[in-house]
Amino acid sequence: MTEHIKAEGPNSAEIEYWNGAAGEIWTDSNRLFDQMFEPLADLAIARAAPEPGERVLDIGCGCGTTTLLIAERVAPGGSITALDISTLMLARAREWAKTAPVPIQIINADAETHDFAPASFDVMFSQSGVMFFTNPNIAFANFHRALKPGGRVVFVCWRDPDLNPWMMLPVESVLHFAPDGFELPNADAPASPFSFAPQEKVKTLLADAGFTDVRHEAHKINIRIGEGDLNDCVDLAFKVVSPIRGILSQASDSDAQAVVDAVRAALAPYHTGNCIELAGSVWVVSARRP
């Protein structure tokens, strides 16, 4: 019987979120999300450069796509611990893990507070999940303890909002429908997609946790949203860009269609005939435990 992580502790809101509708959306649309974020996975795995025989922790593994890609790199002789707070997404990961060429341990836990065995991993990896910790200083201190001396941490995080129109364009198109108190995603908000955008903030965070050789590599990427006609692609945009989904969920019945129409109008010029294609930009961050 699978035990479900309890929605408690510093990241209880995130645990509830990813074990509710968000977890269902990402599990049901996993193939399309994998296509969207494939450039992130490729960049991060290339920088992490996992080798045969290494032990890897995949933080925020979701449905397990990156876990399986890493498994191919650490075979033979390696192993992976795949960790996520979403029970729904891990159910999919467990199925896929059966096909992996190396042992995969799947854990439903909060990486910020989970009691990892000390010095147990060669690599700690995250495609885009580390920005959402309530206490990232505690989380990275925890990761530092779990890494072997000489071990490396590699993760991808979004750069500034104005460099990521794939997210900000649809949000800005419906700001006039937003409820009172709504805030645009920004680098100052905790647990925000852009909370790790400031380079010096992340360097300080990693240094305070004991990491050295901190490096930021900037990459411009194209984000391809959806597959098929414009309406199908806009539907996926509402699933992946949570602020516009939130605005739609709080809109009055009379405004709901106007919200959808505004997002469609904003994204229509970027529909290629098969997907919506917009620019994005990320940091690939790496560091070492001395």
C-alpha positions as CSV (number, residue, x, y, z in Angstrom):
1,M,0.0,0.0,0.0
2,T,1.4,3.4,-1.0
3,E,1.8,5.9,1.8
4,H,0.8,9.5,1.0
5,I,3.0,12.4,2.2
6,K,1.1,14.5,4.7
7,A,0.4,18.1,3.8
8,E,2.3,19.5,6.8
9,G,5.6,21.4,7.4
10,P,7.0,24.4,5.7
11,N,5.8,23.4,2.2
12,S,2.3,22.2,3.1
13,A,0.7,24.5,0.5
14,E,2.9,23.1,-2.3
15,I,2.1,19.5,-1.1
16,E,-1.6,20.2,-1.2
17,Y,-1.3,21.9,-4.6
18,W,0.6,19.0,-6.3
19,N,-1.6,16.4,-4.8
20,G,-4.8,18.0,-6.1
21,A,-5.8,19.4,-9.4
22,A,-2.3,20.4,-10.4
23,G,-1.0,16.9,-10.0
24,E,-3.9,15.5,-12.0
25,I,-3.2,18.0,-14.8
26,W,0.5,17.3,-15.0
27,T,-0.1,13.5,-14.9
28,D,-2.8,13.6,-17.6
29,S,-0.8,15.9,-19.9
30,N,2.6,14.6,-19.1
31,R,3.5,13.7,-22.7
32,L,2.8,17.3,-23.9
33,F,4.6,18.8,-20.9
34,D,7.6,16.6,-21.6
35,Q,7.7,18.0,-25.2
36,M,7.5,21.6,-23.8
37,F,10.3,21.2,-21.3
38,E,12.6,18.8,-23.2
39,P,15.1,21.6,-23.8
40,L,15.5,22.1,-20.0
41,A,16.0,18.4,-19.4
42,D,18.6,18.2,-22.2
43,L,20.6,21.2,-20.8
44,A,20.5,20.0,-17.2
45,I,21.5,16.4,-17.9
46,A,24.3,17.5,-20.2
47,R,25.7,19.8,-17.4
48,A,25.3,17.1,-14.7
49,A,27.0,14.6,-16.9
50,P,26.0,11.5,-14.9
51,E,28.4,8.6,-15.4
52,P,28.0,4.8,-15.2
53,G,28.0,3.6,-11.6
54,E,27.0,7.0,-10.0
55,R,24.2,7.4,-7.5
56,V,21.8,10.3,-8.4
57,L,19.0,12.1,-6.6
58,D,16.4,13.5,-8.9
59,I,14.6,16.2,-7.0
60,G,11.1,17.0,-8.1
61,C,11.1,14.1,-10.5
62,G,7.4,14.3,-11.3
63,C,6.2,11.5,-13.6
64,G,9.8,10.2,-13.9
65,T,10.8,11.4,-17.4
66,T,14.2,12.9,-16.3
67,T,14.7,9.9,-14.0
68,L,14.6,7.5,-17.0
69,L,16.9,9.7,-19.0
70,I,19.4,9.8,-16.2
71,A,19.1,6.0,-15.7
72,E,20.5,5.5,-19.2
73,R,23.5,7.5,-18.3
74,V,24.4,5.8,-15.0
75,A,24.0,2.2,-16.3
76,P,25.6,-0.1,-15.6
77,G,26.1,-0.1,-11.9
78,G,24.4,3.2,-10.9
79,S,21.2,3.9,-9.1
80,I,18.7,6.7,-8.8
81,T,16.5,8.0,-6.0
82,A,13.6,9.9,-7.5
83,L,11.7,12.2,-5.1
84,D,8.6,14.2,-5.4
85,I,5.7,15.5,-3.2
86,S,3.0,14.5,-5.7
87,T,1.6,11.0,-5.1
88,L,-0.3,11.3,-8.4
89,M,2.8,11.9,-10.5
90,L,4.8,9.3,-8.7
91,A,2.3,6.6,-9.5
92,R,3.2,7.2,-13.1
93,A,6.9,7.3,-12.3
94,R,6.6,3.9,-10.5
95,E,5.2,2.3,-13.7
96,W,7.9,3.7,-15.9
97,A,10.7,2.8,-13.4
98,K,10.0,-0.9,-14.1
99,T,11.7,-0.5,-17.5
100,A,14.8,1.3,-16.2
101,P,18.3,-0.3,-16.7
102,V,19.3,0.5,-13.1
103,P,17.6,0.4,-9.7
104,I,15.3,3.3,-9.0
105,Q,14.0,4.1,-5.5
106,I,10.9,6.3,-5.6
107,I,10.2,8.4,-2.5
108,N,7.1,10.5,-1.8
109,A,8.6,13.2,0.4
110,D,9.6,16.8,0.8
111,A,13.2,17.2,-0.2
112,E,13.6,20.2,2.1
113,T,13.0,18.1,5.2
114,H,13.6,14.5,4.1
115,D,16.2,12.7,6.2
116,F,18.7,11.5,3.5
117,A,21.5,9.2,4.4
118,P,24.7,11.4,4.8
119,A,27.1,11.5,1.9
120,S,25.0,9.1,-0.2
121,F,24.8,10.7,-3.6
122,D,27.3,11.6,-6.4
123,V,24.9,13.9,-8.1
124,M,21.8,15.9,-7.0
125,F,19.7,17.0,-10.0
126,S,16.5,19.0,-10.6
127,Q,15.0,20.0,-13.9
128,S,13.0,22.9,-12.5
129,G,11.8,22.1,-9.0
130,V,14.1,23.8,-6.5
131,M,12.6,27.3,-6.8
132,F,9.5,26.4,-4.8
133,F,11.0,25.6,-1.4
134,T,9.7,27.8,1.4
135,N,13.1,27.7,3.1
136,P,15.7,27.1,0.3
137,N,18.6,27.7,2.7
138,I,17.4,24.7,4.7
139,A,16.8,22.6,1.6
140,F,20.3,23.2,0.2
141,A,22.0,22.5,3.5
142,N,20.1,19.2,3.5
143,F,21.3,18.5,0.0
144,H,24.9,19.4,1.0
145,R,24.8,16.8,3.8
146,A,23.4,14.1,1.4
147,L,26.1,14.6,-1.2
148,K,29.4,12.8,-1.1
149,P,32.5,15.0,-0.9
150,G,33.3,16.1,-4.4
151,G,29.7,15.5,-5.4
152,R,27.8,18.0,-7.6
153,V,24.4,19.6,-7.7
154,V,22.9,20.8,-10.9
155,F,19.5,22.4,-11.5
156,V,17.6,24.5,-14.0
157,C,15.7,27.7,-13.0
158,W,14.0,30.4,-14.9
159,R,15.7,33.7,-15.5
160,D,13.9,37.1,-15.3
161,P,10.2,37.3,-16.2
162,D,10.8,39.7,-19.1
163,L,13.0,37.0,-20.6
164,N,10.2,34.4,-20.5
165,P,7.3,35.6,-22.6
166,W,6.0,32.1,-22.9
167,M,4.7,32.6,-19.4
168,M,4.3,36.3,-19.0
169,L,2.5,37.1,-22.3
170,P,-0.6,35.2,-21.5
171,V,-0.6,36.4,-17.9
172,E,-0.3,40.0,-18.9
173,S,-3.1,39.6,-21.4
174,V,-5.7,39.0,-18.6
175,L,-4.4,41.2,-15.8
176,H,-7.5,43.4,-16.1
177,F,-9.5,40.4,-15.1
178,A,-7.3,39.5,-12.1
179,P,-8.8,39.7,-8.6
180,D,-7.7,42.3,-6.1
181,G,-4.4,41.5,-4.5
182,F,-3.2,39.5,-7.5
183,E,0.6,39.8,-8.1
184,L,2.5,39.0,-11.2
185,P,5.0,36.2,-10.9
186,N,8.3,37.9,-9.9
187,A,11.7,37.3,-8.5
188,D,10.9,38.7,-5.0
189,A,8.0,36.4,-4.2
190,P,9.0,33.2,-2.3
191,A,8.3,29.9,-3.9
192,S,7.8,31.6,-7.3
193,P,8.8,30.3,-10.7
194,F,11.2,33.3,-10.8
195,S,12.5,33.2,-7.2
196,F,15.9,31.9,-8.4
197,A,16.3,34.4,-11.2
198,P,18.7,36.7,-9.3
199,Q,22.1,35.3,-9.9
200,E,23.7,36.7,-6.7
201,K,20.9,35.5,-4.6
202,V,21.5,31.9,-5.7
203,K,25.3,32.2,-5.4
204,T,24.9,33.3,-1.8
205,L,22.3,30.6,-1.1
206,L,24.6,27.9,-2.3
207,A,27.8,29.3,-0.7
208,D,26.0,29.6,2.7
209,A,25.0,25.9,2.4
210,G,28.7,25.0,1.9
211,F,28.9,24.6,-1.9
212,T,31.8,25.8,-4.0
213,D,32.5,26.3,-7.7
214,V,29.1,27.8,-8.2
215,R,28.4,28.5,-11.9
216,H,25.5,30.0,-13.8
217,E,25.1,29.3,-17.5
218,A,22.5,31.4,-19.4
219,H,20.5,29.6,-22.1
220,K,17.8,31.0,-24.4
221,I,15.3,28.3,-25.4
222,N,12.1,28.0,-27.4
223,I,9.1,26.7,-25.5
224,R,6.6,24.9,-27.6
225,I,3.2,24.8,-26.0
226,G,0.7,22.2,-27.1
227,E,0.1,20.1,-30.2
228,G,-2.4,20.7,-32.9
229,D,-4.8,23.6,-33.6
230,L,-4.8,26.9,-31.7
231,N,-7.6,26.0,-29.4
232,D,-5.9,22.8,-28.2
233,C,-2.7,24.7,-27.6
234,V,-4.4,27.5,-25.7
235,D,-6.1,24.8,-23.6
236,L,-2.6,23.5,-22.6
237,A,-1.4,27.0,-21.9
238,F,-4.1,27.3,-19.3
239,K,-2.9,24.0,-17.8
240,V,0.8,24.9,-17.6
241,V,0.7,28.7,-16.8
242,S,-1.0,28.5,-13.4
243,P,-1.6,32.3,-13.0
244,I,-4.0,32.4,-15.9
245,R,-5.7,29.3,-14.7
246,G,-6.1,31.0,-11.3
247,I,-7.6,34.1,-12.9
248,L,-10.0,32.0,-15.0
249,S,-11.1,30.0,-11.9
250,Q,-12.0,33.3,-10.1
251,A,-13.6,35.0,-13.0
252,S,-17.4,35.6,-13.0
253,D,-19.5,33.6,-15.4
254,S,-19.8,36.6,-17.7
255,D,-16.0,37.2,-17.7
256,A,-14.8,33.6,-18.1
257,Q,-15.1,33.4,-21.8
258,A,-13.5,36.8,-22.2
259,V,-10.5,35.5,-20.2
260,V,-10.1,32.6,-22.6
261,D,-10.6,34.9,-25.6
262,A,-7.9,37.3,-24.4
263,V,-5.4,34.6,-23.9
264,R,-6.2,33.1,-27.3
265,A,-5.8,36.5,-29.0
266,A,-2.4,37.1,-27.3
267,L,-1.1,33.7,-28.3
268,A,-2.6,33.4,-31.8
269,P,0.3,35.2,-33.5
270,Y,2.7,32.6,-32.1
271,H,0.8,29.5,-33.3
272,T,3.0,27.8,-35.9
273,G,0.2,25.5,-37.2
274,N,1.1,22.8,-34.8
275,C,2.1,24.5,-31.6
276,I,2.5,27.8,-29.9
277,E,6.2,28.8,-29.9
278,L,7.5,31.5,-27.6
279,A,10.9,32.4,-26.1
280,G,12.1,31.4,-22.7
281,S,15.4,31.7,-20.8
282,V,16.9,29.7,-18.0
283,W,19.9,29.4,-15.8
284,V,21.7,26.1,-15.6
285,V,23.3,26.2,-12.1
286,S,26.0,23.9,-10.9
287,A,28.1,23.6,-7.8
288,R,30.1,21.1,-5.8
289,R,30.5,19.9,-2.3
290,P,34.2,20.3,-1.4
